[in-house]
Amino acid sequence: MGSRWWGSIVVLDGGRIVERGTHVDLTATGGEYARLFEMQTRGYREGAEGAERSTLTP
């Protein structure tokens, strides 16, 4: 299951809690969780687009 199904997410930095909330709350605030989540989803999108191009290119 993805992070959207978890009740509460805790973001740690150096062993300290820096953010806590639901996926929706944390992505809306634009903090560290949102930055990491966007980086991960961007990697998936770019990977999928690259895979499509490689199958279409002779």
Secondary structure, 3 states (H helix, E strand, C coil): CCHHHCCCEEEEECCEEEEEECHHHHHHHCCHHHHHHHHHHHHHHHHHHHHHHHHHCC
